[in-house]
Amino acid sequence: MDLPATTCFHRYRPAAWLRVTGADSAAFLQGQFTNDLREAQGETAVYGLWLDQKGKVLADSFLRRGGAADEFWVGSYFSSGAAIGRRLEDYIIADEVTLEDATTLWTGVSLLGEGTGAWLKAAPRAGLVFRGRRAREENWEWILPLAEADGAARALAGIREIDSADADRRRILAGIPAVPADIGPGDLPNEGGLEGEAISYTKGCYLGQEVMARLKSKGRIRRRLHRVTGDGPAPAAPGALWQGGARVGELRSAAAGEAGRGFAGLALLSLTSFRPDDPLAAAEGGPATIRATPLLSV
């Protein structure tokens, strides 16, 4: 089948692609992951987080069932396989669970645009597919062994390819935080608006769950991720943001705007000192030309 001219793809290497197996794999992962593993059925991957005891974000990942019983794949765009592996290994005690870091042996393709899911399913594909989160438009991930990369390239012939800068710009404009760049070990999921997509409040216990439950009941955070835009080249990220001589937050990521006009970024701003109606500056005493809008829950 043909895809609309507006569709595109991006080739990348996942930062993490781990295989988890063993008789206790499902129960173990369910007790560590912030989202409900029971939602991972068939080609459905579940997106969630790996927290510490204080509810801070150590890493994120998709979690998808494999082809064998008690087999799961844990993959991430930006959180490293080493970081996720350490986080899991720290809590394997008497569990019958085996971790295998296969990150260097697999590659990925993000397909973006209407009809990409149907295109992927229209023919047999090596590897695994699942919905991604690089943009608000339809987005599917195709993860496959490196040995199958040439075959994937032939299948993608004629579809427009975009580079990593374009993929990052789409993510930022969509207000989707990257972990750990935008929300990381010093931050709570709710500060990045991740409570809606990445957190289950009904699945039962997992590491950091008590903190998430308190936040849900009391609903008080002091910072929140915002989308920011400005003219000219993007400031260095991470970098402080200022308002009226006071530091009110930090620019976490930035990319050139559409058609090279200005820049867009994601910034974590104080909810107590940031004034939403006033612009921000990238340097103390510098020109205040950066505009910010809060993100909705993502």
N, C-alpha and C positions, 0 to 999 in steps of 0.2 A: 504494500500500500504506500501511497505517496503522502508526505507530510506537508502542511502549509509552509509557505516561504518564511513565515515568522518564527518557525521553530529553529532551535539551535542545539548544539551540544558542547560540552566542555570535558576534555580529558584531564584526569588528575590521578595522583597516587594518594590513597587514603592515608591519613596519619595513623590510623589504627584499624587492624582487621584481625581479630582474635577468634579462635575456635575454642568453644567451651563444651566439653563432653563429660559423661559420667552419669551414674544412676541418680545422683543428687543435684545435677546441674540446674534443673528447673527450680527446685526449692531454694537452692543457694542463691541464684540470680534474683529470684523474687524477693529474697530477704535483704538484698543490697541495692537494687535498682529503684529509682523513685517512681517509675511508672509501672503499670500492671502488665506483667509478662503474659498473662492469659489472653491479652489482646493480640499477641503475635501468633496469628494463625495463617497457614498457607503462605501467600506472598506479602502478607502484611507485616511490616516492621514497626516496632514501637520505639518512639523517641523518648529518651529520659536522661537522667543525670546520675552521677556518682558523687555523693556528698561525704563530708567528714561528720564527726559527732556534733559539731556546732551548726550543721546545716549549710556550710560553705561549699561552693561548687569546685570540686576537684577536676571533673571531666564530664563530657557528655558523650552519648553514642546512640546509634540505632541498635536495636536488638532484634534479630530475625532468626527464626527456626531454620535449621539445615535440613538436609535430605534424610538423615539418619535419626533414629529414635534417640532422645536425650542429647541432641546436637544443636548448638546455638552459635550464631555468629554475632560478634560485637564489633561494630565499625563506627568510625568517626572521621569527619572531614579534617578537624584541626587538633583534637585532643590525642596525644601520642599513645601508641600501643604500650610503651613502657610505663607511662603514668597509670593507664587503666589496669594493666597487668599487676603493678605493685598494689594498687588499691584492692584488687580482688584477692591476691595472694595473702595479703595481711589478714584476711578473714576466713581463709580455708583452714579449718582446724581438723575435724574428724570427717569432713565431707568427702564423699567419693566424687571428686571433681578434678578434671584435668584441663589445664590451660595450654594453648599452643599459639604463639605469636606468629601469624602467617602474613604480617603486614608487607614484608618485602617480596612476597610471592604473588600478590594480587594488584590489580589496577582498577580504575573506576572511570565511568562515563556518566556525567549528569546530562540528562535530556530535558529541555525546557520548552514548553509551549503546548498548545492544544493538540491532542491526538498522540502524544508521545507514548503514553501508556499502551494504547491500542497497537501502536507500531511495534513496540517491544514484544507484545504478546502474539503478534500475527505470525511469527515464525519461531522455531526452536532457538533458544539463546543459551550459550554457555554461561555458567556462573549463576548469580542470583540477582533478582530485580526487586525493587520496593520503592514506595513514594519517598521523595527527598524533601528537603527544606532549604533550598537555595533561593527561592523566590515565592511570591504569592500565586503566580501562574502555575499551571500544571507542571510538575517536576518529578521525574523518575530517576532513580539511581540504578545503574547496571554495573555490578561488581563481578569481575571475572579473573581467572588466573592469567598471569602474564603470558603464558604460552598461547593463549587465545586472543591476544591483542591484535594480531594481524587480521584475523577473521573479523573482529569487531570493526576495525578500520575499513574493511571492504564493505561491511554492512552499512556503515555510516557515510559512505561516499555520496556526495550530492547534498548532504545536510550541512548547513552553515556551522562552522566551528568558532567558538569564542575563546579568548584567552583568560587567564586567571584574574587579570585586572577587571575585565568585563564581568566575570562571574561574581567577583567581590562587590563591584558597584551595584549589581542587581540585588545582592543580599542586603547591602546597607540601605539602599533605597526602599526595600521591602521592610526594613526595620527588624531583621532577624539577627540576633547577636551570635557571634562566634565565641565558642568556649575553647580555650581560656582567655582569648584576647579581650573580648568585651565584658564577659562575666567570668570571673575566675576564683582562685582560692581565697581571696579576701572578700568575696561577695556572696550574697544570698540569691537564690533563684528568683525570688519575687522582685528584686531590684532590677532584674533584666526582663521582667514581664513573662517569665517562663512558667509561672504557676498554672496557667491554663493548659498548656500543651505537654509539659514534661513532668507534672506532679500528679500522683493519684492520692486522693484523700480517703479512699475507701478500701484499698487493697490490704491494709494491715501494716505490720511493722516492717521497717527497713532503716538502715543507718541514716540518722538525721530526721526521721519521721516526727519525732516529738517537737522539734523546732518548727517544722512545717505546719504541724497541727496548731501550735501556739500562734503562729503568724496568721493562719486562717481565721482563728477565733478572735484575735485582737486586731489584726490587720494594720499593724504599724511598722512601716519601714522609713528610714531616714534619707534614702537616696533612690533615684529611679533613672533608668536608661532613657535617653532622649535621642531623637534624630536631629542632627544639626546640619545646616547648610551655610555656605558662604561663597564669596567671590574670590577669584584668584586661585593660586595653587593651594593644595591641602596642607595644613600645618602638620608638623611631625607628631606621630602618635606612637606611644601614649604621650600626652602632654597636658599640662595644667590649663584650665580655663578660668578666666577672671571676669569679675563684674564689679564695677565701682571700687577697684583697688583690693577686693577680697577674692581669694580663691574659692570658687563655688563648685568645682568638679574637675573632671578629667576627660579629655578626648581619648577614647579607647581605640578607635579605628577610623580610617578615612580613605576616600577614593575620589578620583576625578569625577565630576558630574557628567550627566549625559551630554554627548556631543562636545565634551571637553570644556563645558561651561561651569566654572567654579568647582566646588567640591561638595561632597556629602559625607557625613560621618555619624558615628554613634558615640555618645558621651554619657558618662554617669554623673549626674548632677545632684547636689544637695536639695532636699525638699524643704529645708528650713531657711537656707540663705540665698538660694537662687530665685531671682525675680522673673517670672515667666514672660512678662511684657517687655523686658529690656534685653538688648543684645549682649553677646559675650565677646571677650577678647582672648586671643591666643597667647598674649604676653602681658605681664603686669604693666599697666600704664599704656598699653598699646591700643590701637583703634578697635572699638567694639563693633564688629560687623557680622558676627556669627549669630544666626538665628536658631532657636531650639523649639522643638515640639515634642511633647511626651509620646511615648509609644503605647499602643494598646497592648493588652495581654497577647502573647504570641505562642 
